[in-house]
Amino acid sequence: MIMRNNCIYIAGKVTGDNRYQEKFASMEQRLTELNPKFEVVNPAKKIPVDAPWLLAMFCCIRMLRHCDWVVMLRDWNESRGARWEHNVARRKGKIILYENQNGELC
């Protein structure tokens, strides 16, 4: 696998969260400020709000596979889709960072 080391995918709860776009945008901004050379993939900006769940997940998994890093937002474990993304990331050997309850990445 070729590692670019500068592509980061954001994963977290979307369904049932009316503020998901704000949450994903906030993390995108944090990561961009951390290193402007990062290519941050924010699926909340790329997937239409009215996309069927399965189609949205297909698109998300496709985007995730092109990234070397995955950031799991603190609520990821509450989401069937984010758990799926996490499993794919682990199987593909991605570097996974987790946002803790204090908003820190570890």
BATILO-177039 format. One line per field, with one value per atom (N, C-alpha, C): residue number from 1; atom name; x, y, z. Coordinates in Angstrom, 3 decimals, always signed. Layout:
N
tigu	NUM,...
zamar	CA,...
x	X,...
y	Y,...
z	Z,...
# end
This chain:
106
tigu	1,1,1,2,2,2,3,3,3,4,4,4,5,5,5,6,6,6,7,7,7,8,8,8,9,9,9,10,10,10,11,11,11,12,12,12,13,13,13,14,14,14,15,15,15,16,16,16,17,17,17,18,18,18,19,19,19,20,20,20,21,21,21,22,22,22,23,23,23,24,24,24,25,25,25,26,26,26,27,27,27,28,28,28,29,29,29,30,30,30,31,31,31,32,32,32,33,33,33,34,34,34,35,35,35,36,36,36,37,37,37,38,38,38,39,39,39,40,40,40,41,41,41,42,42,42,43,43,43,44,44,44,45,45,45,46,46,46,47,47,47,48,48,48,49,49,49,50,50,50,51,51,51,52,52,52,53,53,53,54,54,54,55,55,55,56,56,56,57,57,57,58,58,58,59,59,59,60,60,60,61,61,61,62,62,62,63,63,63,64,64,64,65,65,65,66,66,66,67,67,67,68,68,68,69,69,69,70,70,70,71,71,71,72,72,72,73,73,73,74,74,74,75,75,75,76,76,76,77,77,77,78,78,78,79,79,79,80,80,80,81,81,81,82,82,82,83,83,83,84,84,84,85,85,85,86,86,86,87,87,87,88,88,88,89,89,89,90,90,90,91,91,91,92,92,92,93,93,93,94,94,94,95,95,95,96,96,96,97,97,97,98,98,98,99,99,99,100,100,100,101,101,101,102,102,102,103,103,103,104,104,104,105,105,105,106,106,106
zamar	N,CA,C,N,CA,C,N,CA,C,N,CA,C,N,CA,C,N,CA,C,N,CA,C,N,CA,C,N,CA,C,N,CA,C,N,CA,C,N,CA,C,N,CA,C,N,CA,C,N,CA,C,N,CA,C,N,CA,C,N,CA,C,N,CA,C,N,CA,C,N,CA,C,N,CA,C,N,CA,C,N,CA,C,N,CA,C,N,CA,C,N,CA,C,N,CA,C,N,CA,C,N,CA,C,N,CA,C,N,CA,C,N,CA,C,N,CA,C,N,CA,C,N,CA,C,N,CA,C,N,CA,C,N,CA,C,N,CA,C,N,CA,C,N,CA,C,N,CA,C,N,CA,C,N,CA,C,N,CA,C,N,CA,C,N,CA,C,N,CA,C,N,CA,C,N,CA,C,N,CA,C,N,CA,C,N,CA,C,N,CA,C,N,CA,C,N,CA,C,N,CA,C,N,CA,C,N,CA,C,N,CA,C,N,CA,C,N,CA,C,N,CA,C,N,CA,C,N,CA,C,N,CA,C,N,CA,C,N,CA,C,N,CA,C,N,CA,C,N,CA,C,N,CA,C,N,CA,C,N,CA,C,N,CA,C,N,CA,C,N,CA,C,N,CA,C,N,CA,C,N,CA,C,N,CA,C,N,CA,C,N,CA,C,N,CA,C,N,CA,C,N,CA,C,N,CA,C,N,CA,C,N,CA,C,N,CA,C,N,CA,C,N,CA,C,N,CA,C,N,CA,C,N,CA,C,N,CA,C,N,CA,C,N,CA,C,N,CA,C,N,CA,C,N,CA,C,N,CA,C,N,CA,C,N,CA,C,N,CA,C
x	+0.847,+0.000,+0.890,+0.577,+1.313,+0.719,+1.552,+1.095,+1.474,+0.463,+0.723,+0.933,+0.409,+0.562,-0.008,-0.793,-1.347,-2.842,-3.466,-4.900,-5.598,-6.517,-7.205,-8.708,-9.341,-10.784,-11.430,-12.549,-13.272,-14.483,-14.638,-15.778,-16.474,-17.792,-18.560,-20.042,-20.821,-22.268,-22.887,-23.731,-24.462,-25.962,-26.450,-27.881,-28.371,-29.391,-29.962,-29.268,-28.268,-27.538,-27.758,-28.596,-28.914,-27.740,-26.707,-25.549,-24.304,-24.505,-23.345,-22.457,-23.041,-22.219,-21.300,-21.812,-21.005,-19.873,-20.194,-19.214,-18.084,-18.445,-17.440,-16.616,-17.266,-16.554,-15.564,-15.942,-15.051,-13.788,-13.963,-12.795,-11.957,-12.600,-11.860,-10.988,-11.546,-10.801,-9.626,-9.872,-8.793,-7.646,-7.973,-6.935,-6.179,-6.873,-6.236,-5.307,-5.738,-4.886,-3.669,-3.848,-2.739,-1.636,-2.042,-1.074,-1.789,-1.543,-2.212,-1.940,-0.914,-0.617,-1.521,-2.269,-3.198,-4.308,-4.665,-5.882,-6.941,-7.866,-8.888,-10.142,-10.587,-11.786,-12.942,-13.846,-15.020,-16.241,-16.687,-17.823,-19.115,-19.223,-20.427,-20.588,-19.491,-19.548,-19.750,-19.400,-19.394,-20.639,-21.310,-22.481,-23.745,-24.639,-25.884,-26.697,-27.333,-28.123,-29.211,-29.769,-30.884,-30.452,-29.165,-28.680,-29.177,-29.593,-29.963,-28.764,-29.044,-27.980,-26.945,-27.394,-26.457,-25.577,-26.145,-25.362,-24.354,-24.791,-23.882,-22.715,-23.007,-21.931,-20.984,-21.518,-20.667,-19.681,-20.190,-19.334,-18.312,-18.755,-17.850,-16.713,-17.046,-16.013,-15.036,-15.546,-14.663,-13.685,-14.190,-13.308,-12.303,-12.765,-11.904,-10.740,-11.012,-9.967,-8.805,-9.016,-7.955,-7.140,-7.530,-6.821,-5.940,-4.918,-3.999,-4.386,-5.061,-5.441,-6.961,-7.491,-8.917,-9.045,-9.841,-10.144,-11.567,-11.710,-13.019,-13.504,-14.598,-15.171,-15.684,-15.809,-16.102,-17.379,-18.310,-19.577,-19.612,-18.484,-18.442,-19.069,-18.927,-19.416,-20.942,-21.610,-23.077,-23.659,-22.828,-23.257,-22.901,-23.905,-23.666,-22.703,-22.901,-22.031,-20.601,-20.422,-19.069,-18.373,-19.130,-18.524,-18.070,-18.849,-18.471,-17.186,-17.126,-15.924,-14.717,-14.921,-13.841,-13.329,-14.242,-13.827,-13.046,-13.486,-12.766,-11.379,-11.307,-10.016,-9.048,-9.535,-8.677,-8.208,-9.125,-8.761,-7.765,-7.843,-6.955,-5.666,-5.493,-4.250,-4.100,-5.207,-5.152,-4.679,-4.107,-3.756,-5.026,-5.465,-6.727,-6.463,-7.011,-6.972,-8.387,-8.505,-9.810,-9.936,-11.061,-11.341,-11.925,-11.298,-11.832,-12.875,-13.415,-14.494,-14.043,-12.736,-12.193,-11.870,-12.136,-11.867,-10.441,-9.640,-8.250,-8.183,-7.205,-6.989,-5.916,-6.216,-5.225,-5.282
y	-1.185,+0.000,+1.244,+2.181,+3.443,+4.402,+4.934,+5.878,+7.291,+8.153,+9.556,+10.349,+9.840,+10.443,+11.842,+12.277,+13.620,+13.669,+12.517,+12.461,+11.911,+12.699,+12.332,+12.327,+11.245,+11.086,+11.287,+11.991,+12.220,+11.299,+10.562,+9.661,+9.983,+9.906,+10.149,+9.971,+10.193,+10.021,+11.117,+10.697,+11.627,+11.454,+10.237,+9.972,+10.301,+11.141,+11.511,+12.677,+13.246,+14.382,+15.599,+16.503,+17.687,+18.640,+18.486,+19.388,+18.712,+17.602,+16.847,+17.664,+18.499,+19.275,+20.232,+20.841,+21.752,+20.999,+19.826,+18.995,+18.564,+18.100,+17.669,+18.866,+20.003,+21.203,+21.685,+21.599,+22.010,+21.150,+19.843,+18.951,+19.206,+19.440,+19.748,+20.987,+22.015,+23.236,+22.969,+22.210,+21.883,+21.164,+20.188,+19.409,+20.258,+21.125,+22.008,+22.999,+23.495,+24.415,+23.690,+22.433,+21.634,+21.494,+21.257,+21.165,+21.489,+22.668,+23.064,+22.129,+21.286,+20.355,+19.132,+18.941,+17.819,+17.989,+16.925,+16.881,+16.269,+17.070,+16.599,+16.252,+15.016,+14.555,+14.601,+15.525,+15.732,+15.206,+13.981,+13.424,+14.210,+14.959,+15.759,+16.854,+17.248,+18.248,+17.603,+16.338,+15.692,+14.863,+14.375,+13.518,+14.367,+14.324,+15.090,+14.674,+15.629,+15.391,+14.353,+14.333,+13.429,+12.112,+11.818,+10.568,+9.380,+8.303,+7.099,+6.598,+6.027,+5.630,+4.727,+3.677,+2.723,+3.367,+4.223,+4.937,+5.868,+6.563,+7.447,+6.650,+5.489,+4.675,+4.147,+3.763,+3.322,+4.425,+5.647,+6.789,+7.059,+6.974,+7.219,+6.209,+4.934,+3.887,+4.085,+4.472,+4.730,+5.869,+6.952,+8.079,+7.661,+6.931,+6.490,+5.657,+4.790,+3.893,+4.648,+5.884,+6.672,+7.475,+7.424,+8.173,+7.244,+7.822,+7.054,+7.130,+8.204,+8.464,+8.546,+8.172,+8.337,+8.937,+9.995,+10.587,+10.183,+9.512,+9.088,+10.132,+10.816,+11.800,+11.094,+11.828,+11.209,+10.380,+10.637,+9.896,+8.744,+8.377,+7.394,+6.062,+5.681,+4.371,+4.315,+5.461,+5.521,+5.371,+5.201,+5.210,+3.903,+3.267,+2.030,+2.300,+3.416,+3.744,+4.029,+4.777,+5.081,+3.823,+2.910,+1.635,+0.834,+0.903,+0.244,+0.868,+2.205,+2.899,+2.506,+2.410,+2.027,+0.626,-0.305,-1.673,-1.709,-0.959,-0.904,-0.307,+0.776,+1.430,+0.465,-0.282,-1.256,-2.343,-2.887,-3.962,-3.494,-2.229,-1.687,-1.116,-1.191,-0.732,+0.773,+1.484,+2.947,+3.355,+4.517,+5.096,+5.749,+5.338,+5.823,+6.662,+7.872,+8.752,+8.880,+8.980,+9.063,+10.389,+11.054,+12.274,+11.844,+12.265,+11.894,+12.899,+12.698,+13.549,+15.002,+15.226,+16.583,+17.222,+16.502,+17.033,+16.818,+16.113,+15.844,+14.631,+14.611,+13.474,+12.571,+11.294,+10.346,+9.054
z	+0.000,+0.000,+0.000,-0.844,-0.922,+0.096,+0.953,+1.977,+1.561,+1.516,+1.201,+2.480,+3.588,+4.917,+5.059,+4.108,+4.249,+3.973,+3.805,+3.549,+4.796,+5.337,+6.582,+6.341,+6.701,+6.565,+7.943,+7.996,+9.248,+9.289,+10.393,+10.568,+11.887,+11.865,+13.077,+12.812,+13.825,+13.737,+12.871,+11.927,+11.066,+11.300,+11.101,+11.223,+12.632,+12.701,+13.987,+14.670,+14.033,+14.602,+13.696,+14.128,+13.321,+13.161,+13.992,+13.941,+13.379,+12.675,+12.205,+11.272,+10.417,+9.480,+10.229,+11.269,+12.092,+12.796,+13.309,+14.019,+13.082,+11.887,+10.919,+10.433,+10.196,+9.737,+10.787,+12.049,+13.130,+13.148,+12.991,+12.975,+11.726,+10.598,+9.374,+9.586,+10.189,+10.441,+11.390,+12.449,+13.400,+12.711,+11.882,+11.199,+10.187,+9.492,+8.513,+9.212,+10.364,+11.119,+11.690,+12.046,+12.574,+11.538,+10.289,+9.201,+7.889,+7.323,+6.083,+4.904,+5.017,+3.936,+3.950,+5.035,+5.105,+4.077,+3.418,+2.611,+3.521,+3.984,+4.914,+4.114,+4.241,+3.550,+4.545,+4.298,+5.139,+4.388,+4.712,+3.971,+4.166,+5.249,+5.495,+4.440,+3.806,+2.737,+1.366,+1.242,-0.064,-0.355,+0.675,+0.483,+0.602,-0.385,-0.288,+0.942,+1.571,+2.785,+2.542,+1.352,+1.068,+0.412,+0.419,-0.177,+0.651,-0.001,+0.746,+1.551,+2.717,+3.644,+2.980,+2.298,+1.719,+0.650,-0.169,-1.180,-0.504,+0.547,+1.284,+1.857,+2.427,+3.005,+1.931,+0.788,-0.308,-0.685,-0.801,-1.144,-0.041,+1.200,+2.327,+2.367,+2.213,+2.243,+1.095,-0.043,-1.192,-0.892,-0.279,+0.080,+1.142,+2.140,+3.241,+2.719,+1.779,+1.264,+0.629,+0.189,-0.449,+0.561,+1.813,+2.855,+3.680,+4.278,+5.116,+6.585,+6.959,+8.342,+8.437,+9.590,+9.866,+11.262,+11.373,+12.671,+13.018,+14.153,+14.638,+15.637,+15.281,+16.199,+17.453,+18.533,+19.829,+19.858,+18.970,+18.970,+17.963,+17.420,+16.341,+16.725,+17.978,+18.410,+18.484,+18.399,+18.409,+17.010,+16.023,+14.624,+13.925,+13.359,+12.600,+11.442,+10.733,+9.604,+10.028,+11.107,+11.584,+12.100,+12.698,+13.131,+11.905,+10.844,+9.591,+9.053,+9.034,+8.570,+9.424,+10.732,+11.644,+11.309,+11.073,+10.733,+9.426,+8.433,+7.156,+7.375,+8.136,+8.405,+9.089,+10.055,+10.759,+9.811,+9.011,+8.079,+7.034,+6.639,+5.615,+6.197,+7.504,+8.126,+8.189,+8.228,+8.325,+9.717,+9.816,+11.110,+11.641,+12.827,+13.372,+14.615,+14.605,+15.766,+16.307,+17.627,+18.264,+19.003,+18.804,+19.567,+20.904,+21.993,+23.304,+23.769,+24.936,+25.458,+25.673,+25.786,+25.939,+24.591,+23.499,+22.174,+21.712,+22.500,+22.128,+21.216,+20.341,+19.466,+20.049,+20.114,+20.648,+19.865
# end
